[in-house]
Amino acid sequence: MRCASELCWSVGAITACLAAALAGCTSSGDDDGQGGEAGTLTGGSTARGGSGGSTAGVTTSGGAGSGGVTSSGGTAGSGGTGNNGGMPGKGGGAGAAGAGGGSAGVGGAGGSSGTVGGAGAGAAGSSVGGAGTGGTSNGGDGGSSGAAAGGASAGSAGMGSAGAAGMPSTCPPATPLTGGQRYCSNMKGNASGGYAYELWAEGSGTGCMTVFGRDANFSATWSNVEDFLARVGLDFDRTRTPAEIGTLSADFAHTKTGSEDGLTYVGIYGWTVNPLREYYILDDWGSTKPAGVASDGSPRTSVGTLVADGETYDVWMKTRTNKPAITGDNMTFDQYFSIRRTARQCGHISISQHFSKWIELGLQLGDLVEAKLLAEAQSNSGTIEFTTAKVVVE
């Protein structure tokens, strides 16, 4: 120790000097740190607060005490690099989160709670989690939240926003059909509810259809057929155009099986007369999607596209020469095709919308003969069952 006076050489002087030391000497705290000693200061002008030693002292009341006159927690407000102000960890009692706003010890000495480096444990991070990724059918997952202590970010992900709802991947379950009338040769006739059916095939192979008498429901099976058509829907008197009849539409759901060969068409089918036209609206097919080449290898002509029922259809035309038609054999007529870009096994078909778009594209229609749900197969084997089948005019 060093006295404030140089007159401390006798015993009496030494005794007096000791008393004077208590009143006027300062301690440097070389190894133990001054966190404890300085903690008794309540208004020191040096404001060293809780700088302490690197070990933060073991006998003190915590680093900076009240943080000096200015309550700033000392010049650095650190409360010790590591434990921040003495073993009890009070962090200096009254300091106000240090001068630096508290960053988990370094700037946090003198916080209100003072645990391990003072309170005022830094501002919470501002990051809010990014949006969750939309799943196929579920909302996105929320991000993790992360703690906001010590001035760290409040979580790099936060709560994810909900993902977009996924689209249904399957059609509604259907009740299997039972009963019905089975036909295995070329035939047409009336079904219940104002519907009509027709089975037509040519060439090799065998095929049958069953008409159930409930809406336009039917099923069909075929084996190694050259060309096989089974259909149920509405017949008309051949004296009115589609526009004169009204607004036609259909609802359907089906299941099918089939071989990898040939072509299978599923959709709406019919004819007009004056002029003679054969038309297809195809929403499903077999292993090969129909497009710009006919089953005999000849090309179809691309006419354009249309949008109906939430999807784009490619429109094709082909002239048939000396082929069978509803008016006789060896007829010449045009075929029109609307082919959906993505296949589906159930849905709503706005038939009249296709008619209108075809006319806009320059494809002429005559008086309507029929509008029926169709299954057609060429050069393959398979089965189909329409568990939902309705064709209506409004």
C-alpha positions in Angstrom: 0.0 0.0 0.0 1.0 3.5 -0.5 0.0 6.2 2.1 -1.3 9.6 1.2 1.4 11.0 3.6 5.2 10.4 3.7 5.2 10.6 7.5 4.4 7.0 8.3 7.7 5.8 9.9 7.1 5.3 13.6 4.7 2.9 15.3 2.5 5.7 16.1 2.9 7.0 12.7 2.3 3.6 11.2 -0.9 3.3 13.3 -2.0 6.7 12.1 -1.0 5.8 8.6 -3.2 2.7 8.7 -6.1 4.8 9.7 -5.3 7.2 6.9 -5.0 4.4 4.5 -8.5 3.3 5.2 -9.7 6.8 4.4 -7.5 7.9 1.5 -5.8 4.9 -0.2 -7.0 3.2 -3.4 -6.7 -0.5 -4.4 -5.5 -1.7 -7.8 -6.9 -5.2 -7.6 -4.2 -6.7 -9.8 -5.4 -10.3 -9.8 -8.8 -10.6 -8.1 -10.5 -8.0 -10.1 -12.2 -4.9 -8.8 -15.7 -6.1 -9.4 -16.2 -6.6 -5.6 -14.4 -3.5 -4.3 -15.9 -1.2 -6.9 -19.3 -2.6 -6.2 -19.4 -0.6 -3.0 -19.1 2.7 -4.8 -22.3 4.5 -5.1 -21.2 7.6 -6.9 -17.7 7.2 -8.0 -16.5 9.7 -10.5 -14.4 7.3 -12.4 -17.4 5.2 -13.4 -15.3 2.1 -13.9 -18.2 0.1 -12.7 -17.9 -3.6 -13.3 -14.9 -3.8 -15.4 -13.5 -6.3 -12.9 -10.8 -8.7 -13.8 -11.2 -11.3 -16.4 -12.6 -13.6 -13.7 -15.1 -11.0 -12.5 -14.1 -11.4 -8.8 -15.5 -13.8 -6.2 -16.2 -11.5 -3.3 -18.0 -8.7 -4.8 -21.6 -7.8 -5.2 -21.4 -7.7 -8.9 -19.3 -5.7 -11.2 -20.4 -2.1 -11.6 -22.6 -1.6 -8.6 -25.0 1.1 -9.5 -23.0 2.0 -12.5 -21.7 5.3 -11.2 -23.5 8.6 -11.0 -24.8 8.2 -14.5 -26.2 4.7 -14.0 -24.6 3.8 -17.3 -22.9 0.7 -16.0 -19.4 2.1 -16.3 -17.6 3.3 -19.3 -17.9 0.0 -21.1 -20.7 -1.4 -19.2 -19.2 -4.8 -19.8 -19.4 -6.2 -16.3 -16.5 -8.5 -17.1 -15.8 -10.2 -20.3 -17.1 -13.6 -19.3 -19.3 -13.8 -16.2 -20.2 -10.2 -16.2 -19.7 -8.9 -12.8 -19.0 -11.1 -9.9 -20.1 -14.6 -8.9 -23.6 -13.6 -7.7 -24.0 -12.3 -11.2 -26.1 -9.3 -10.2 -24.7 -7.5 -13.1 -24.2 -4.3 -11.2 -27.6 -3.9 -9.6 -29.0 -0.7 -11.2 -27.2 -0.3 -14.4 -29.3 0.3 -17.5 -28.2 -2.5 -19.8 -24.8 -0.9 -20.3 -23.9 1.7 -22.8 -24.1 -0.8 -25.7 -27.6 -2.0 -25.2 -26.6 -5.4 -23.9 -25.3 -8.0 -26.1 -25.2 -11.1 -23.9 -22.6 -9.9 -21.5 -20.3 -7.5 -23.4 -22.8 -4.6 -23.3 -25.2 -6.0 -20.9 -23.6 -5.3 -17.5 -25.8 -3.4 -15.1 -29.0 -4.8 -16.3 -32.1 -4.9 -14.2 -31.7 -8.6 -13.4 -28.0 -8.8 -13.9 -27.9 -12.6 -14.5 -24.8 -13.5 -16.4 -23.9 -10.2 -17.9 -26.8 -8.1 -16.9 -30.3 -8.0 -18.2 -31.2 -5.8 -21.0 -30.2 -8.8 -22.9 -30.1 -7.2 -26.2 -32.9 -6.5 -28.6 -34.7 -9.4 -30.0 -33.7 -10.2 -33.6 -36.0 -8.8 -36.2 -36.1 -11.8 -38.4 -39.5 -13.3 -39.1 -39.5 -16.7 -40.6 -40.0 -17.1 -44.3 -43.2 -18.5 -45.6 -43.7 -22.3 -45.5 -43.6 -24.1 -48.7 -47.0 -25.2 -50.0 -47.4 -29.0 -50.0 -49.5 -31.1 -52.3 -52.4 -30.9 -50.1 -51.2 -29.4 -46.8 -50.1 -25.9 -45.7 -46.4 -25.1 -45.4 -44.5 -26.0 -42.3 -43.8 -23.2 -39.8 -40.1 -22.3 -39.2 -38.5 -22.8 -35.8 -38.8 -19.8 -33.5 -35.4 -19.5 -31.7 -34.8 -17.7 -28.4 -34.4 -13.9 -28.3 -31.9 -13.9 -25.4 -28.7 -12.1 -25.5 -29.5 -9.9 -28.5 -29.6 -12.8 -30.8 -32.0 -13.1 -33.7 -35.5 -14.2 -32.7 -35.3 -17.2 -34.9 -34.2 -17.4 -38.4 -37.4 -19.0 -39.6 -40.2 -17.9 -37.4 -43.7 -19.0 -38.2 -44.1 -20.1 -41.8 -47.2 -18.9 -43.6 -49.6 -21.5 -44.8 -48.9 -23.1 -48.1 -51.4 -23.2 -50.9 -53.9 -26.0 -50.8 -53.0 -28.9 -53.0 -55.3 -30.1 -55.8 -57.3 -33.3 -55.3 -55.4 -36.2 -56.9 -58.3 -38.6 -57.3 -61.9 -38.7 -58.3 -64.6 -39.3 -55.6 -65.2 -43.0 -54.8 -68.0 -44.5 -56.7 -70.5 -47.3 -56.0 -69.9 -50.3 -58.4 -72.7 -50.8 -60.9 -74.8 -53.9 -60.8 -77.5 -55.4 -63.1 -78.1 -53.8 -66.4 -78.7 -55.1 -70.0 -75.7 -56.5 -71.9 -75.2 -56.1 -75.7 -72.5 -57.9 -77.7 -73.4 -57.0 -81.3 -74.1 -53.8 -83.3 -77.2 -52.4 -81.8 -78.9 -49.2 -80.6 -82.0 -48.4 -78.6 -83.5 -46.4 -75.8 -82.5 -46.5 -72.1 -84.4 -45.1 -69.2 -84.5 -41.4 -68.4 -84.7 -40.3 -72.0 -81.2 -41.7 -72.8 -80.2 -43.7 -75.8 -77.4 -46.2 -76.4 -75.5 -47.5 -79.3 -72.9 -50.3 -79.8 -71.0 -50.3 -83.1 -67.9 -52.2 -84.1 -66.1 -53.3 -87.3 -63.4 -55.7 -88.2 -61.8 -58.3 -85.9 -62.1 -58.8 -82.2 -65.0 -58.9 -79.8 -66.7 -56.4 -77.5 -69.8 -55.9 -75.3 -71.5 -53.1 -73.4 -73.8 -53.1 -70.4 -76.5 -50.4 -70.1 -77.6 -50.0 -66.5 -80.7 -47.8 -66.9 -79.5 -45.3 -64.3 -78.7 -41.9 -65.9 -76.3 -42.6 -68.8 -74.2 -45.2 -66.8 -72.7 -48.0 -68.8 -69.7 -50.3 -68.9 -67.9 -52.0 -71.7 -65.3 -54.8 -72.4 -63.4 -55.5 -75.5 -60.7 -57.8 -76.8 -58.3 -57.4 -79.7 -60.8 -55.1 -81.5 -60.1 -53.3 -84.8 -62.6 -50.5 -84.0 -65.2 -50.6 -81.2 -67.5 -47.8 -80.0 -69.9 -47.9 -77.0 -71.9 -44.8 -76.1 -74.9 -43.6 -74.0 -76.4 -40.1 -74.1 -79.0 -38.0 -75.9 -80.5 -38.3 -79.4 -82.1 -35.4 -81.3 -84.4 -35.2 -84.2 -81.8 -33.9 -86.7 -83.8 -30.7 -87.4 -82.0 -28.2 -85.1 -78.5 -26.9 -84.7 -76.8 -27.1 -81.3 -77.5 -23.5 -80.6 -81.2 -24.0 -81.4 -81.4 -26.9 -79.0 -79.9 -25.2 -75.9 -76.9 -25.4 -73.7 -75.5 -29.0 -73.5 -73.2 -30.3 -70.8 -72.1 -33.6 -69.2 -70.8 -34.9 -65.9 -68.8 -38.1 -65.8 -66.5 -40.3 -63.7 -65.1 -43.6 -64.9 -62.5 -46.3 -64.3 -60.7 -48.1 -67.1 -58.1 -50.8 -67.9 -56.4 -51.4 -71.1 -53.4 -52.8 -73.0 -50.5 -50.7 -74.2 -51.4 -51.0 -77.9 -53.7 -49.0 -80.1 -55.8 -46.1 -79.1 -58.6 -45.5 -76.5 -60.8 -42.4 -76.6 -63.0 -41.3 -73.7 -65.3 -38.3 -73.8 -68.2 -36.8 -75.7 -69.1 -38.1 -79.2 -71.7 -37.4 -81.8 -72.7 -36.4 -85.3 -74.4 -33.5 -87.2 -76.1 -33.7 -90.6 -76.4 -31.0 -93.3 -73.4 -30.9 -93.3 -72.3 -34.3 -92.2 -69.8 -34.0 -89.3 -68.4 -36.5 -86.7 -67.1 -34.9 -83.5 -65.1 -35.8 -80.4 -64.4 -34.0 -77.1 -61.8 -36.2 -75.5 -60.9 -35.8 -71.8 -59.2 -39.2 -71.3 -57.3 -41.8 -73.4 -55.2 -44.9 -73.1 -51.5 -45.3 -73.2 -51.2 -43.1 -76.3 -52.5 -39.5 -76.3 -54.4 -38.7 -79.5 -53.0 -35.7 -81.4 -52.0 -34.7 -84.9 -51.8 -38.3 -86.4 -54.9 -40.5 -86.9 -55.0 -44.2 -86.1 -54.3 -45.0 -89.8 -51.1 -42.9 -89.7 -52.5 -40.0 -91.8 -52.2 -36.4 -90.5 -54.9 -34.3 -88.9 -54.9 -30.5 -89.4 -54.3 -28.2 -86.4 -57.1 -25.6 -86.2 -56.1 -23.9 -83.0 -56.9 -24.1 -79.3 -59.8 -23.3 -77.0 -60.2 -23.1 -73.2 -63.1 -24.8 -71.5 -63.7 -26.1 -68.0 -60.4 -24.7 -66.7 -58.2 -26.4 -69.3 -56.8 -25.9 -72.8 -57.9 -28.2 -75.6 -56.1 -28.6 -78.9 -58.5 -28.6 -81.9 -57.9 -30.8 -84.9 -59.7 -31.5 -88.1 -59.5 -34.4 -90.6 -61.5 -35.2 -93.7 -62.5 -38.8 -94.1 -63.2 -40.2 -97.6 -65.3 -43.3 -98.4 -65.8 -44.3 -94.7 -68.8 -45.5 -92.8 -71.1 -42.9 -91.2 -74.5 -42.6 -89.7 -76.0 -41.9 -93.2 -74.4 -44.9 -94.9 -71.2 -46.5 -96.0 -68.5 -44.9 -98.2 -69.3 -41.4 -97.0 -67.1 -38.3 -97.1 -67.2 -36.1 -94.0 -65.0 -34.0 -91.7 -64.1 -35.0 -88.2 -63.6 -32.4 -85.4 -61.5 -33.1 -82.3 -61.1 -31.2 -79.0 -58.3 -33.0 -77.1 -57.7 -31.9 -73.5 -54.0 -31.3 -72.8 -54.2 -33.2 -69.5 -56.2 -36.4 -69.1 -58.8 -36.7 -66.4 -61.1 -39.5 -65.2 -64.0 -37.3 -63.9 -65.4 -33.8 -64.3 -67.8 -31.5 -66.1 -67.7 -31.0 -69.8 -69.3 -27.8 -71.3 -70.3 -29.3 -74.6 -71.9 -26.2 -76.1 -68.8 -24.2 -75.3 -66.8 -26.4 -77.7 -69.5 -26.1 -80.4 -69.3 -22.3 -80.1 -65.5 -22.2 -80.2 -65.4 -24.5 -83.2 -67.6 -22.2 -85.2 -65.3 -19.3 -84.2 -62.4 -21.3 -85.6 -64.2 -21.8 -88.9 -65.5 -25.4 -88.3 -69.0 -25.6 -89.5 -71.7 -27.7 -87.8 -75.1 -28.9 -89.0 -78.2 -30.2 -87.3 -77.4 -32.2 -84.2 -77.9 -35.9 -84.2 -76.6 -36.9 -80.8 -74.4 -36.0 -77.8 -73.2 -39.1 -75.9 -70.6 -40.2 -73.5 -68.2 -42.5 -75.4 -65.6 -45.2 -75.0 -63.9 -46.1 -78.3 -61.0 -48.6 -78.7 -58.9 -49.4 -81.7 -56.4 -52.3 -81.9 -56.3 -53.2 -78.2 -58.1 -54.8 -75.3 -59.6 -53.3 -72.2 -62.6 -52.3 -70.0 -64.4 -49.2 -68.8 -67.1 -48.4 -66.3 -68.9 -45.0 -66.1 -70.0 -44.7 -62.5 -71.2 -41.1 -63.0 -72.7 -40.3 -66.4 -75.1 -37.5 -67.2 -75.8 -35.5 -70.4 -78.2 -32.6 -70.0 -79.8 -29.7 -72.0 -80.7 -26.4 -70.4 
